[in-house]
């Protein structure tokens, strides 16, 4: 049985020039060990290799960073460093292809699930990442696992997608600010042209011979927006919703809006499988959702167990002295519910 990864990312700008990057982390095969990690300046890391040893690329943090990791604290999936650079990993099955691991090159070999940590620890800009990407060999430590691609964002809003195909890194400027999974990013951008008829607001009324056709309700201009959970449909749905959503005044308001938009791509547990074939009884395949205000260095998240939004205030972290640490996203796997007061 194949597990399904269905991550969706969006980027918003507020009128006070804050950039907010947000995404879901979807995995339906099993509940992951979901953590938040704080990494100080000067922290030393080494890449995992296919033989299971931590004996690959060695890198020391020039910048402290915070982010959300899965399974182990080194595997940061989505994070931001103290320079305001954000990096995130998204599943990219069947279309990406890394170079084969060569033991002679183990000192420059970097596991794909540690690329986010490498970017955040070493770089302040996209151009710095692009200049350094050929100095490492990005590898898959598990030949049965999916390949991935990455979203990299500067606080000014510039964003690129990094995809490795046929062993070669490709950077694509992401002006639309949306990312999902396979196929490749250029294909998704071309596919948007299939929805040229969609528009915000209402359609009609339209004269139809002797009668007049009228919409049943508001929002009919987006009738035909795809509603399934495939990566192409989620890309189109997210692109239209974030593009036509009202611009918010502040980064904090844009964070709130990002959570509302991403509610439209939340994956209920089981719907990606045939009836009775779902491998888990998790509350949702969308295990967590995160939104980060890059201007104000604020990370917000909620999980499948508790949709109460929690905050990591990076502006209050002294990355020169804070110890390396990691903690579970949920201290209790239970929704926080408050009883209303009745007079």
C-alpha positions as CSV (number, residue, x, y, z in Angstrom):
1,X,0.0,0.0,0.0
2,X,1.5,3.3,-1.0
3,X,1.3,6.2,1.5
4,X,0.4,9.6,0.2
5,X,2.2,12.8,0.7
6,X,0.2,15.9,-0.2
7,X,1.9,19.0,1.0
8,X,0.6,22.4,-0.2
9,X,2.4,25.8,0.2
10,X,1.3,29.4,-0.3
11,X,2.9,32.8,0.1
12,X,1.2,36.0,1.0
13,X,2.2,39.7,1.2
14,X,0.6,42.2,3.6
15,X,0.2,45.9,3.0
16,X,3.0,46.6,5.5
17,X,5.4,44.6,3.3
18,X,5.5,41.5,5.4
19,X,6.0,38.1,3.6
20,X,4.2,35.1,5.0
21,X,5.1,31.6,3.9
22,X,2.6,28.8,4.9
23,X,2.2,25.2,4.2
24,X,0.5,21.9,5.2
25,X,2.5,18.8,6.0
26,X,0.5,15.8,4.8
27,X,1.4,12.2,5.2
28,X,-1.2,9.4,5.4
29,X,0.9,6.4,6.0
30,X,1.6,6.8,9.7
31,X,1.8,9.3,12.4
32,X,5.2,11.0,12.2
33,X,7.3,12.1,15.1
34,X,6.6,15.8,14.7
35,X,9.0,18.2,16.5
36,X,10.0,21.9,16.6
37,X,13.7,22.4,16.7
38,X,15.9,25.4,17.8
39,X,19.4,25.5,16.4
40,X,22.0,28.0,17.7
41,X,24.8,29.7,15.8
42,X,28.0,27.5,15.8
43,X,26.0,24.2,15.9
44,X,27.8,21.4,14.1
45,X,25.9,18.9,11.9
46,X,26.8,16.0,9.7
47,X,24.8,14.4,7.0
48,X,23.3,11.0,7.2
49,X,24.5,8.5,4.6
50,X,22.8,5.4,3.0
51,X,24.8,3.1,5.3
52,X,23.1,4.7,8.3
53,X,26.1,6.6,9.6
54,X,26.3,10.3,10.2
55,X,29.5,10.6,8.2
56,X,28.6,12.8,5.2
57,X,28.8,16.6,4.7
58,X,29.9,18.5,7.8
59,X,28.5,22.0,8.2
60,X,28.5,24.5,11.0
61,X,25.7,27.0,11.5
62,X,26.6,30.6,10.6
63,X,23.0,31.5,11.4
64,X,20.7,30.2,14.1
65,X,17.3,29.0,13.0
66,X,14.0,27.4,14.1
67,X,11.8,25.1,12.3
68,X,9.5,22.0,12.3
69,X,11.2,18.6,11.9
70,X,9.9,15.1,11.3
71,X,11.2,11.8,12.9
72,X,14.4,13.3,14.1
73,X,15.5,16.9,14.9
74,X,18.0,17.1,12.0
75,X,15.3,16.5,9.5
76,X,13.8,20.0,9.4
77,X,11.0,20.2,6.9
78,X,10.1,23.9,7.2
79,X,12.1,26.6,8.9
80,X,13.5,30.1,9.0
81,X,16.9,31.5,10.1
82,X,17.8,34.7,11.9
83,X,18.6,36.4,8.6
84,X,14.9,35.9,7.6
85,X,15.6,33.2,4.9
86,X,13.0,30.5,4.8
87,X,13.4,27.0,3.4
88,X,10.9,24.1,3.1
89,X,10.8,20.6,1.7
90,X,7.9,19.2,-0.3
91,X,7.4,15.6,-1.6
92,X,8.2,15.2,-5.3
93,X,7.7,11.5,-6.2
94,X,8.6,10.0,-9.6
95,X,9.8,13.2,-11.2
96,X,13.0,14.1,-9.3
97,X,16.3,12.2,-9.6
98,X,19.4,12.8,-7.5
99,X,22.9,11.7,-8.3
100,X,23.9,8.2,-7.1
101,X,25.7,8.0,-3.8
102,X,29.5,7.6,-4.3
103,X,31.4,6.7,-1.1
104,X,34.4,8.6,-2.5
105,X,32.3,11.8,-2.3
106,X,30.8,11.2,1.1
107,X,32.4,14.3,2.5
108,X,30.3,16.5,0.2
109,X,27.2,14.2,0.2
110,X,24.1,15.8,1.8
111,X,20.9,13.8,2.6
112,X,17.8,15.4,0.9
113,X,16.0,15.6,4.3
114,X,18.9,17.7,5.7
115,X,19.0,20.2,2.8
116,X,16.7,22.6,4.7
117,X,19.0,22.6,7.7
118,X,22.0,23.2,5.4
119,X,20.4,26.1,3.7
120,X,19.2,27.7,6.9
121,X,22.5,27.3,8.8
122,X,24.7,28.6,6.0
123,X,22.9,31.2,3.9
124,X,21.1,34.6,4.0
125,X,20.0,34.9,0.4
126,X,18.7,32.8,-2.5
127,X,21.7,33.8,-4.6
128,X,24.1,32.4,-2.0
129,X,22.3,29.1,-2.1
130,X,22.4,29.0,-5.9
131,X,26.2,29.7,-5.8
132,X,26.8,26.9,-3.4
133,X,24.5,24.2,-4.7
134,X,27.1,22.5,-6.9
135,X,29.5,22.2,-4.0
136,X,27.3,19.5,-2.5
137,X,25.9,16.2,-3.8
138,X,22.3,15.8,-2.7
139,X,21.5,12.2,-2.2
140,X,18.6,9.9,-1.1
141,X,19.6,7.8,1.9
142,X,16.7,5.4,1.4
143,X,16.3,4.2,-2.2
144,X,12.7,3.3,-1.6
145,X,11.7,6.8,-0.5
146,X,10.3,9.6,-2.6
147,X,12.4,12.3,-3.9
148,X,11.6,15.9,-2.8
149,X,11.9,19.5,-4.0
150,X,12.3,22.7,-2.0
151,X,10.9,26.2,-1.6
152,X,13.3,29.0,-0.6
153,X,12.0,32.4,0.3
154,X,13.6,35.8,1.2
155,X,11.9,38.2,3.5
156,X,11.4,40.6,0.6
157,X,9.1,38.0,-1.0
158,X,11.5,36.6,-3.7
159,X,11.0,32.9,-3.9
160,X,12.5,30.0,-5.9
161,X,11.7,26.3,-6.3
162,X,14.7,24.0,-6.4
163,X,14.2,20.7,-8.2
164,X,16.8,18.1,-9.0
165,X,16.1,16.2,-12.2
166,X,18.6,13.9,-13.9
167,X,21.0,14.7,-11.2
168,X,21.1,18.4,-12.0
169,X,19.7,21.2,-9.8
170,X,17.2,23.6,-11.4
171,X,16.0,26.8,-9.8
172,X,12.7,28.4,-10.9
173,X,11.5,31.8,-9.8
174,X,8.1,31.4,-8.1
175,X,6.2,34.6,-8.7
176,X,2.8,32.9,-8.0
177,X,3.9,31.8,-4.5
178,X,2.4,28.3,-4.6
179,X,3.9,24.9,-4.4
180,X,2.6,21.3,-4.2
181,X,4.1,18.1,-5.4
182,X,4.5,16.3,-8.7
183,X,4.8,17.0,-11.7
184,X,7.5,19.6,-11.9
185,X,7.0,23.3,-11.1
186,X,7.0,24.5,-14.8
187,X,4.3,22.0,-15.6
188,X,2.0,23.3,-12.8
189,X,2.5,26.9,-14.1
190,X,1.5,25.8,-17.6
191,X,-1.5,23.9,-16.3
192,X,-2.9,27.1,-14.8
193,X,-3.8,28.2,-18.3
194,X,-6.4,25.4,-18.4
195,X,-8.4,27.6,-15.9
196,X,-8.3,30.9,-17.8
197,X,-12.1,31.0,-17.6
198,X,-12.2,31.3,-13.8
199,X,-12.5,34.6,-12.1
200,X,-13.5,36.1,-8.7
201,X,-17.0,37.2,-8.1
202,X,-20.1,35.9,-9.9
203,X,-20.9,34.7,-13.4
204,X,-23.8,35.9,-15.4
205,X,-26.6,36.5,-15.8
206,X,-26.4,35.2,-19.3
207,X,-29.1,35.3,-22.0
208,X,-29.7,31.7,-23.1
209,X,-32.2,31.9,-26.0
210,X,-35.6,32.8,-24.6
211,X,-34.5,32.4,-21.0
212,X,-31.9,34.0,-18.7
213,X,-29.4,31.9,-16.8
214,X,-28.5,33.1,-13.3
215,X,-26.0,31.8,-10.7
216,X,-27.4,30.0,-7.7
217,X,-25.2,31.9,-5.3
218,X,-22.1,34.1,-4.9
219,X,-18.7,33.0,-6.1
220,X,-19.9,31.4,-9.2
221,X,-17.0,32.9,-11.2
222,X,-14.8,30.1,-9.7
223,X,-17.2,27.3,-10.6
224,X,-14.9,24.6,-12.0
225,X,-12.1,25.1,-9.5
226,X,-10.9,21.6,-8.9
227,X,-11.7,20.1,-5.5
228,X,-9.8,16.8,-5.3
229,X,-6.5,16.2,-3.5
230,X,-4.1,15.5,-6.4
231,X,-1.1,17.9,-6.6
232,X,-2.3,19.6,-9.8
233,X,-5.7,20.3,-8.3
234,X,-4.4,21.5,-5.0
235,X,-1.9,23.8,-6.9
236,X,-4.7,25.4,-8.9
237,X,-7.1,25.7,-5.9
238,X,-4.4,27.3,-3.7
239,X,-3.2,29.6,-6.6
240,X,-6.7,31.0,-7.2
241,X,-7.6,31.3,-3.5
242,X,-4.4,33.1,-2.4
243,X,-4.3,35.3,-5.5
244,X,-7.9,36.6,-5.1
245,X,-7.9,36.8,-1.3
246,X,-7.9,40.3,0.2
247,X,-4.5,41.7,1.1
248,X,-4.2,42.0,4.9
249,X,-2.8,45.0,6.8
250,X,-0.1,43.2,8.8
251,X,1.9,40.0,8.8
252,X,-0.1,38.6,11.7
253,X,-3.3,39.2,9.9
254,X,-1.8,37.5,6.8
255,X,-0.9,34.5,9.0
256,X,-4.5,34.2,10.1
257,X,-5.6,34.4,6.4
258,X,-3.1,31.7,5.4
259,X,-4.5,29.2,7.9
260,X,-8.0,29.9,6.4
261,X,-6.8,29.4,2.9
262,X,-5.0,26.2,3.7
263,X,-8.1,24.8,5.3
264,X,-9.3,24.3,1.7
265,X,-6.6,21.7,1.1
266,X,-6.7,19.9,4.5
267,X,-6.8,16.1,3.8
268,X,-9.2,14.1,6.1
269,X,-7.7,10.8,7.0
270,X,-8.8,8.0,4.7
271,X,-10.1,9.9,1.7
272,X,-6.9,9.1,-0.3
273,X,-7.5,5.4,-0.1
274,X,-10.3,2.9,-1.1
275,X,-13.0,2.3,1.5
276,X,-11.6,0.2,4.4
277,X,-8.0,0.4,3.1
278,X,-6.8,3.4,5.1
279,X,-3.7,2.4,6.9
280,X,-4.2,4.5,10.1
281,X,-6.8,5.9,12.4
282,X,-5.2,9.4,12.6
283,X,-7.4,12.4,12.9
284,X,-6.1,13.7,9.5
285,X,-3.5,13.1,6.9
286,X,-2.7,16.8,7.2
287,X,-0.5,16.3,10.3
288,X,0.4,20.0,10.8
289,X,0.1,23.4,9.2
290,X,2.7,26.2,9.7
291,X,2.7,29.9,8.7
292,X,5.7,32.1,9.2
293,X,5.9,35.9,9.2
294,X,9.4,36.5,7.8
295,X,9.5,40.2,8.5
296,X,8.7,39.8,12.2
297,X,10.3,36.4,12.6
298,X,7.2,34.7,14.0
299,X,6.4,31.0,13.4
300,X,2.8,29.8,14.0
301,X,1.5,26.2,13.8
302,X,-1.4,23.9,14.6
303,X,-1.6,20.1,14.3
304,X,-4.1,17.4,13.5
305,X,-4.6,16.8,17.2
306,X,-4.9,20.4,18.3
307,X,-5.9,23.3,16.0
308,X,-5.1,25.9,18.6
309,X,-2.5,28.1,17.0
310,X,0.9,28.1,18.8
311,X,3.7,30.6,18.3
312,X,7.5,30.5,18.3
313,X,8.8,34.1,18.6
314,X,12.2,34.0,17.0
315,X,12.8,37.7,17.8
316,X,13.2,36.7,21.5
317,X,15.7,33.9,20.9
318,X,19.4,34.7,21.4
319,X,20.9,32.3,18.8
320,X,24.4,33.0,20.2
321,X,23.5,31.4,23.6
322,X,20.4,29.3,23.2
323,X,21.1,25.6,23.5
324,X,20.2,23.2,20.7
325,X,16.8,21.8,21.5
326,X,13.8,20.0,20.2
327,X,10.3,19.4,21.5
328,X,7.1,17.6,20.3
329,X,4.6,19.8,18.5
330,X,1.9,18.5,20.9
331,X,2.5,18.1,24.6
332,X,-0.9,16.5,24.7
333,X,-2.6,15.0,21.6
334,X,-5.9,16.5,22.4
335,X,-7.9,19.5,21.1
336,X,-8.0,22.4,23.4
337,X,-11.7,23.2,24.0
338,X,-12.9,26.1,26.1
339,X,-16.4,26.2,27.6
340,X,-18.3,29.4,27.0
341,X,-19.6,31.3,30.0
342,X,-23.3,31.4,30.3
343,X,-24.7,34.1,32.7
